């Protein structure tokens, strides 16, 4: 019989009358210690509105970055009391803890403030090292405990009183220190590998740009004051002229630059439709599908559309998909190439599709547009309204494309793709090793793997 379906519990063990609470309990060779023995809640609140002209640093918490600097605000702009946090504190959203919305406050964010909706606490380092506790909070085995402990039939809620009832394995401090050393080593090795792969891709892109006789844009602080004669201003846009002063000119390269319209059969904006909660025959791409390494077809949602709509907006081999409307300036003209036909997947209206004629290789067009030089040109020409950055078919058509012969295009693409694939292999190998290391560290914390064996 499945252990998760049947479990005998002594009445004296019943801290909570909740089946899932006992199903999620951790098995460990080390003592399971209640968090109530080493956590302390911090409910110190301040009233920013009592200091109307003082600037307050406000933090947030999510399941990707943990603690992050959300924004700064004057006291007069904050209408409710906020909690003060110190370096080393932990904070979590009681309604999103089950999806990992928890963070550890780093030194640079100490003495800042956070919404009173968050639970803030610290740990006694004489019992558990904060770094080890942080690892446990993010571990797979503890995530099951968190999900089991969240109360509420409609909306999950891990209150501080419930948090204190949870138990974690606590190895002796010398063992914890060895575990921490192994964890630091795993992180350092992953970071080094990712740095190597990033450097390899940067070098490849630099070589690609130089092969076109171009230079990477100089990314410095944009000038706040620009002096120019009126006849030299091509466009009445501050951002356009700021970026023009630090960008790179695509028309100054080794090859004649032509307007991309001469190489395009057509462009089309995507289809606007709400995703379906039910499984359907068709899917629509999410913006996150446009990745530097290519198109991630797992980043899709189901949609309920007709066959006629699908035929008009499906992904065809050779299509270049370019982000045309986005709230993040850094994502302007983010792009990816469709490598095979996918009649079951369409693209959304925040993406514009370009299809090319035989004057240019789609792979080459993608490399130029996605390069730092190409992205800088689109960022310079992007328009903003209501917090959205936009480019259109006219911008793509007027893009100054350096156009060598097809054989040269093919050679340039081959070199940059080869370097990208090698970098990707390094990343994937490093991530697999890191995943294995993390699994080993979890076993060490549970006592099922000796520290010396890893």
Secondary structure, DSSP 8 states (H G I E B T S, - for coil): --GGG-----GGG-SSS-HHHHHT----SS-EEEGGGTEEE---EE-GGGSTTSEEEEEEEETTTEEEEEEEEEGGG--S-EEEE-TT-EEEETTTGGGT-EEE--GGGTTEEEETTEEEEEE-TTTS-HHHHHHHHHSHHHHHHHHHH-B-SSS-B--HHHHHH-EEE---HHHHHHHHHHHHHHHHHHHHHHHHHHHHHHHHHHHHHHHTT----------S-----GGG-SSS-HHHHHHHTTS--GGGSSS-EEEGGGGEEEEEE-B-----SS--SEEEE-GGGEETTEE-TTSEEEE---HHHHHHHEE-TT-EEEE-EES-GGGTT-EEE--S-EEEEE-BTTEEEEEE-TTS-HHHHHHHHHSHHHHHHHHHH-EEETTEEE--HHHHHT-EEE---HHHHHHHHHHHHHHHHHHHHHHHHHHHHHHHHHHHHHHHHHTSS-GGG-
